[in-house]
Amino acid sequence: MPDTQKKALFDFIEMNGRLNSIKGLHTSYYQIGFICSVQALPELLDLDQWLSYLWQPNAEMSFDNELQATEYAQKVIALTNEIQAAYQEAIPLNCLQCHDWLTPDKLLSEQAVQFSSGFLAAIEIFNEQWESVEGDSNSENILQTTILLLTKLAPEDANDPQFLAIVDQLPEYHEILAILPQLLSNLAYSAAQNLVFDE
């Protein structure tokens, strides 16, 4: 599984590099973060319910031609299938290669920031979906931990003293990146199990 996982991810990134004529499309890693987040939802959404969010707000969801649109859809579907397969077995998303998300100076790379921003954006957009885990302390704890750690990687309130005080207590970047592939799978697995028990 991890080999096909990695291939699907690299194919998606490579395709995004070639499709730079598509206006308004978010960066590759923002899209990947968003997709990983959507696939972690307790109840899976159809592609047409979230695909447009891979474009920036107010951007037109358009392609140069039908072939380009088909290729993009195929790569998105391949990636979602691999992520979902990993989530179902709580297999870590090692294909993300989070260990490469730090620069030699121990600073966060743009990939880390973009991925985290995309993941958090999907949590915010589909917040109602996460309400189904309320009352399940395990799922709630994993969700809150995920949000906190990703918020440290992509801070929005960098000037808020209260926020900075909380961030200071969180693990270091390299520690977060080391556990992130498994944490995301644990979140998705726990949320899915919670939904099964509720039915």
C-alpha positions in Angstrom: 0.0 0.0 0.0 2.6 2.6 0.9 4.2 2.3 -2.6 0.9 3.0 -4.4 0.2 5.7 -1.8 3.5 7.4 -2.7 2.9 7.0 -6.5 -0.5 8.6 -6.3 0.9 11.5 -4.3 3.8 12.1 -6.6 1.6 11.7 -9.7 -0.7 14.4 -8.2 2.2 16.8 -7.5 3.7 16.2 -10.9 0.4 16.8 -12.7 -0.1 20.1 -10.7 3.3 21.2 -11.9 2.2 20.7 -15.5 -1.2 22.3 -15.1 0.1 25.7 -14.0 -2.2 27.3 -16.6 -5.1 26.6 -14.4 -5.9 29.9 -12.7 -6.9 30.1 -9.1 -5.9 26.5 -8.2 -4.5 26.2 -4.7 -0.9 25.0 -4.3 -0.3 21.2 -4.6 0.3 20.8 -0.8 -2.7 22.9 0.1 -4.8 20.6 -2.1 -3.2 17.5 -0.6 -3.9 18.8 3.0 -7.5 19.5 2.0 -8.0 16.1 0.4 -6.4 14.3 3.5 -8.8 16.3 5.7 -11.9 15.6 3.7 -11.1 11.9 3.5 -10.8 11.9 7.3 -14.4 13.1 7.9 -16.6 10.6 9.8 -18.9 10.3 6.8 -17.4 10.5 3.3 -18.5 13.2 1.0 -19.0 12.9 -2.8 -16.3 14.5 -4.9 -18.6 17.2 -6.2 -19.3 18.4 -2.6 -15.7 19.5 -2.1 -13.7 19.5 -5.4 -14.3 23.2 -6.0 -12.6 24.1 -2.7 -9.3 23.1 -4.3 -9.6 26.4 -6.1 -9.1 29.7 -4.3 -12.2 31.7 -3.2 -13.9 33.4 -6.2 -11.7 31.6 -8.7 -13.5 30.0 -11.6 -13.2 26.2 -11.6 -12.0 25.8 -15.2 -9.6 23.8 -17.4 -8.0 24.5 -20.8 -9.6 21.5 -22.3 -11.6 18.3 -21.6 -8.4 16.1 -21.5 -6.9 18.3 -18.8 -10.1 18.1 -16.7 -10.2 14.4 -17.1 -6.6 14.0 -16.1 -7.0 16.2 -13.0 -10.1 14.3 -11.9 -8.3 10.9 -12.3 -5.3 12.0 -10.2 -7.6 13.4 -7.5 -9.6 10.2 -7.4 -6.4 8.1 -7.3 -5.1 10.1 -4.4 -8.3 10.0 -2.5 -8.6 6.2 -3.0 -5.0 5.7 -1.6 -5.6 8.0 1.4 -8.9 6.3 2.2 -7.4 2.8 1.9 -4.7 3.9 4.4 -7.3 5.5 6.8 -9.4 2.3 6.8 -6.5 0.3 8.2 -5.0 3.2 10.3 -1.8 3.0 8.1 0.3 6.1 8.5 0.5 8.5 5.5 4.2 8.1 5.1 3.9 9.1 1.5 3.7 12.7 2.8 7.4 12.4 3.7 6.9 14.9 6.5 10.6 14.5 7.6 11.4 16.6 4.5 9.2 19.5 5.7 12.0 21.1 7.7 14.8 23.2 6.1 18.4 22.6 7.1 17.9 25.5 9.5 15.1 23.7 11.2 12.5 26.1 9.8 9.2 24.9 8.3 9.1 24.4 4.6 6.3 25.9 2.5 4.9 22.4 2.0 4.3 22.0 5.7 2.5 25.4 6.0 0.4 24.8 2.8 -0.5 21.2 3.8 -1.6 22.4 7.3 -3.5 25.3 5.9 -5.4 23.0 3.5 -6.2 20.4 6.2 -7.4 23.1 8.7 -9.5 24.8 6.0 -11.4 21.6 5.3 -12.1 21.1 9.0 -13.5 24.6 9.2 -15.6 24.2 6.1 -17.0 20.9 7.1 -17.2 21.5 10.8 -20.7 20.2 11.1 -19.5 16.8 9.9 -17.2 16.6 12.9 -20.1 17.2 15.3 -20.9 13.5 15.0 -17.8 12.7 17.1 -19.0 14.8 20.0 -19.3 12.7 23.1 -16.6 10.3 21.9 -13.7 11.4 24.0 -11.1 9.5 22.0 -12.1 11.0 18.6 -12.5 14.4 20.2 -9.1 14.3 21.7 -7.4 13.2 18.5 -9.3 15.9 16.5 -8.3 18.7 19.0 -4.7 17.4 19.1 -4.6 17.5 15.3 -6.0 21.0 15.1 -3.6 22.3 17.7 -0.5 20.8 16.1 -1.5 21.8 12.6 -2.2 25.3 13.8 1.3 25.5 15.1 2.5 24.6 11.6 0.3 27.2 9.9 -0.4 29.9 12.5 -3.0 32.5 11.7 -2.8 34.4 15.0 0.9 34.9 15.2 0.5 38.2 16.9 -2.0 37.0 19.6 -0.1 36.6 22.9 -2.6 34.0 24.2 -2.2 32.0 21.1 1.6 32.2 21.2 1.6 31.1 24.8 -0.3 28.0 23.9 1.9 27.3 20.9 5.0 27.5 23.1 3.7 24.6 25.1 3.3 22.4 22.0 5.9 19.9 20.8 8.7 21.2 18.5 8.3 21.1 14.7 10.3 18.0 14.2 8.3 16.1 16.9 5.0 17.1 15.3 6.2 16.1 11.8 7.4 12.7 13.2 3.9 11.8 14.5 1.7 13.5 11.9 1.4 10.7 9.3 0.1 8.3 12.0 -2.0 11.0 13.8 -4.0 11.8 10.7 -4.7 8.1 10.0 -5.7 7.6 13.7 -8.1 10.6 13.4 -9.8 9.2 10.3 -9.9 5.7 11.7 -11.3 6.8 15.0 -14.0 9.0 13.4 -15.1 6.2 11.1 -15.3 3.7 14.0 -17.3 6.2 15.9 -19.8 6.5 13.1 -20.2 2.7 12.8 -20.9 2.5 16.5 -23.6 5.2 16.2 -25.5 3.5 13.5 
